[in-house]
């Protein structure tokens, strides 16, 4: 399995480096792993065992799209979202076919 690191810094250029299968979306920091990550214009496509981690939230799905212009992430297919407690144990779990959420704006 080929691994690819993709760092997306909003408002900046897209940087690619071969090693891991990770996307970092800032701000805020959101870490994404997937079997395949590709870029098409302002949309980053992720597919295959997608895991999104941000603060105390972990989302797993079959695929996801990050829209850098709107700060939205759409996750699809067997979606599980876990809200973690202070001890990083799951405190709530949501399952769905599709979730659309918008990243909060960074603080100045």
Buried (B, 14 or more C-beta within 10 A) or exposed (E): EEEBBBBBEEEEEEEEEEEEBBBBBBBEEBEBBBBBBEBEEEBBBBBEBBBBBBEEBBBBBBBBBBBBEEBBBBBBBEBBBBEBEEEEEEEEEEEBEEBEBEBEEEEE
